[in-house]
């Protein structure tokens, strides 16, 4: 069991090729005993982005704050605070911060993907 403020969890830079101005907090992970799902909080600074990538697992995303664009399979989808986003597996995708504030979103993936 885990009960903790997200702000008390260490935030680390995302150092993956193709990422710009991103940080991550591993809110719930295998280290916490989570066997099925992992919950992460991403923060992307203005003009930052995730790498354009794809993988077998799906994403469930909740936008906590900010605004941006999801690029998926060559199309762009605008979003802002309180949007939910589902990205199926094997789809090329990228999140871009298009606002003036930090973009914050929760991202859930299968624990087997980590």
ZITAMO-V102107 format. One record per pair of residues at least 24 apart in sequence whose ideal C-beta (glycine too) atoms are under 7 Angstrom apart, sorted by the first residue. I is the first residue (numbers start at 1). J is the second residue. D is the distance in whole Angstrom. If there is no record, write none. Layout:
i j d
I J D
I J D
//
This chain:
i j d
2 28 7
2 32 5
6 41 6
11 43 7
16 51 6
17 51 6
18 51 3
18 52 6
19 50 6
19 51 5
20 48 5
20 49 5
21 45 4
21 47 7
21 48 3
22 48 6
22 50 6
30 111 6
30 114 7
34 111 6
35 111 6
36 110 7
36 111 6
37 108 5
37 110 6
37 111 6
38 108 7
38 109 5
38 111 5
38 114 6
39 106 6
39 108 5
40 107 5
41 104 7
41 106 6
42 105 5
42 107 6
43 102 5
43 104 5
44 95 7
44 97 4
44 102 7
44 103 4
45 97 7
45 102 6
46 97 6
46 99 6
46 100 6
46 101 7
47 97 6
48 97 5
49 94 6
49 95 6
49 96 4
49 97 7
50 94 5
50 95 5
51 94 7
52 92 6
52 94 4
53 92 7
54 90 6
54 91 6
54 92 4
54 93 7
55 89 7
56 89 5
56 90 6
57 89 5
57 109 5
57 110 5
57 113 4
58 86 7
58 87 6
58 88 5
58 89 5
59 87 4
59 107 6
59 109 6
60 86 6
60 108 4
61 85 4
61 105 5
61 106 7
61 107 5
62 105 6
62 106 4
63 105 5
64 104 4
64 105 6
64 106 6
65 101 7
65 102 7
65 104 4
66 97 6
66 99 5
66 101 5
66 102 6
66 103 3
66 104 6
67 98 6
67 99 4
67 103 7
68 95 6
68 96 5
68 97 5
68 98 5
68 99 7
68 103 5
69 96 5
69 98 5
70 95 6
71 96 7
//
